[in-house]
Amino acid sequence: MADSVLRRRMAWTALARVFRSDTPGIGRRLAAIPRMVKATMKGQYDGGTRLAMLAVAGVYIVSPIDAVPEAFLLVFGLVDDLAVAGYFAGALMDELERFLEWEEQREHIIPGHVVG
């Protein structure tokens, strides 16, 4: 239980960081999505599990099949969708910030081989 509360809190904190001047803006983050997916698919970036979780959350949000159906529980049925959408947005922004930091660190690496 405490772990799930901590994750939700981190997601909302990550979402709020988008608007701070010392972090990448939302436009820069969203523009990085294709590069992040490409780097992950090539095995260069270690975001595979996190991207898979984001994909699952995205499918859940748009899926007509819910854990708590809106048709029967009205407002309460929307709460689970809102919770997942909040997690999705925060986790995506957090992962994009992490990716942009990774990209920036790679710019300072000179490619080559270690000679032993």
MODELLER restraints for C-alpha pairs under 7 A, 6 or more apart:
rsr = mdl.restraints
at = mdl.atoms
rsr.add(forms.Gaussian(group=physical.xy_distance, feature=features.Distance(at['CA:8:A'], at['CA:87:A']), mean=6.23, stdev=0.5))
rsr.add(forms.Gaussian(group=physical.xy_distance, feature=features.Distance(at['CA:11:A'], at['CA:87:A']), mean=5.56, stdev=0.5))
rsr.add(forms.Gaussian(group=physical.xy_distance, feature=features.Distance(at['CA:11:A'], at['CA:90:A']), mean=4.03, stdev=0.5))
rsr.add(forms.Gaussian(group=physical.xy_distance, feature=features.Distance(at['CA:11:A'], at['CA:91:A']), mean=5.26, stdev=0.5))
rsr.add(forms.Gaussian(group=physical.xy_distance, feature=features.Distance(at['CA:12:A'], at['CA:90:A']), mean=5.48, stdev=0.5))
rsr.add(forms.Gaussian(group=physical.xy_distance, feature=features.Distance(at['CA:14:A'], at['CA:90:A']), mean=5.24, stdev=0.5))
rsr.add(forms.Gaussian(group=physical.xy_distance, feature=features.Distance(at['CA:14:A'], at['CA:93:A']), mean=6.22, stdev=0.5))
rsr.add(forms.Gaussian(group=physical.xy_distance, feature=features.Distance(at['CA:14:A'], at['CA:94:A']), mean=5.19, stdev=0.5))
rsr.add(forms.Gaussian(group=physical.xy_distance, feature=features.Distance(at['CA:15:A'], at['CA:89:A']), mean=6.71, stdev=0.5))
rsr.add(forms.Gaussian(group=physical.xy_distance, feature=features.Distance(at['CA:15:A'], at['CA:90:A']), mean=4.51, stdev=0.5))
rsr.add(forms.Gaussian(group=physical.xy_distance, feature=features.Distance(at['CA:15:A'], at['CA:93:A']), mean=6.10, stdev=0.5))
rsr.add(forms.Gaussian(group=physical.xy_distance, feature=features.Distance(at['CA:17:A'], at['CA:23:A']), mean=6.80, stdev=0.5))
rsr.add(forms.Gaussian(group=physical.xy_distance, feature=features.Distance(at['CA:18:A'], at['CA:24:A']), mean=6.68, stdev=0.5))
rsr.add(forms.Gaussian(group=physical.xy_distance, feature=features.Distance(at['CA:18:A'], at['CA:25:A']), mean=5.64, stdev=0.5))
rsr.add(forms.Gaussian(group=physical.xy_distance, feature=features.Distance(at['CA:18:A'], at['CA:26:A']), mean=6.02, stdev=0.5))
rsr.add(forms.Gaussian(group=physical.xy_distance, feature=features.Distance(at['CA:19:A'], at['CA:25:A']), mean=6.69, stdev=0.5))
rsr.add(forms.Gaussian(group=physical.xy_distance, feature=features.Distance(at['CA:24:A'], at['CA:97:A']), mean=6.87, stdev=0.5))
rsr.add(forms.Gaussian(group=physical.xy_distance, feature=features.Distance(at['CA:29:A'], at['CA:96:A']), mean=5.59, stdev=0.5))
rsr.add(forms.Gaussian(group=physical.xy_distance, feature=features.Distance(at['CA:29:A'], at['CA:97:A']), mean=6.76, stdev=0.5))
rsr.add(forms.Gaussian(group=physical.xy_distance, feature=features.Distance(at['CA:32:A'], at['CA:96:A']), mean=6.92, stdev=0.5))
rsr.add(forms.Gaussian(group=physical.xy_distance, feature=features.Distance(at['CA:36:A'], at['CA:99:A']), mean=6.58, stdev=0.5))
rsr.add(forms.Gaussian(group=physical.xy_distance, feature=features.Distance(at['CA:39:A'], at['CA:45:A']), mean=5.30, stdev=0.5))
rsr.add(forms.Gaussian(group=physical.xy_distance, feature=features.Distance(at['CA:40:A'], at['CA:46:A']), mean=6.25, stdev=0.5))
rsr.add(forms.Gaussian(group=physical.xy_distance, feature=features.Distance(at['CA:40:A'], at['CA:47:A']), mean=5.92, stdev=0.5))
rsr.add(forms.Gaussian(group=physical.xy_distance, feature=features.Distance(at['CA:40:A'], at['CA:48:A']), mean=5.98, stdev=0.5))
rsr.add(forms.Gaussian(group=physical.xy_distance, feature=features.Distance(at['CA:54:A'], at['CA:88:A']), mean=6.13, stdev=0.5))
rsr.add(forms.Gaussian(group=physical.xy_distance, feature=features.Distance(at['CA:54:A'], at['CA:92:A']), mean=6.98, stdev=0.5))
rsr.add(forms.Gaussian(group=physical.xy_distance, feature=features.Distance(at['CA:57:A'], at['CA:84:A']), mean=6.35, stdev=0.5))
rsr.add(forms.Gaussian(group=physical.xy_distance, feature=features.Distance(at['CA:57:A'], at['CA:88:A']), mean=6.14, stdev=0.5))
rsr.add(forms.Gaussian(group=physical.xy_distance, feature=features.Distance(at['CA:58:A'], at['CA:88:A']), mean=6.96, stdev=0.5))
rsr.add(forms.Gaussian(group=physical.xy_distance, feature=features.Distance(at['CA:61:A'], at['CA:81:A']), mean=5.96, stdev=0.5))
rsr.add(forms.Gaussian(group=physical.xy_distance, feature=features.Distance(at['CA:61:A'], at['CA:84:A']), mean=6.92, stdev=0.5))
rsr.add(forms.Gaussian(group=physical.xy_distance, feature=features.Distance(at['CA:61:A'], at['CA:85:A']), mean=6.61, stdev=0.5))
rsr.add(forms.Gaussian(group=physical.xy_distance, feature=features.Distance(at['CA:68:A'], at['CA:77:A']), mean=5.01, stdev=0.5))
rsr.add(forms.Gaussian(group=physical.xy_distance, feature=features.Distance(at['CA:68:A'], at['CA:80:A']), mean=6.81, stdev=0.5))
rsr.add(forms.Gaussian(group=physical.xy_distance, feature=features.Distance(at['CA:69:A'], at['CA:77:A']), mean=5.15, stdev=0.5))
rsr.add(forms.Gaussian(group=physical.xy_distance, feature=features.Distance(at['CA:70:A'], at['CA:77:A']), mean=4.04, stdev=0.5))
rsr.add(forms.Gaussian(group=physical.xy_distance, feature=features.Distance(at['CA:70:A'], at['CA:78:A']), mean=5.99, stdev=0.5))
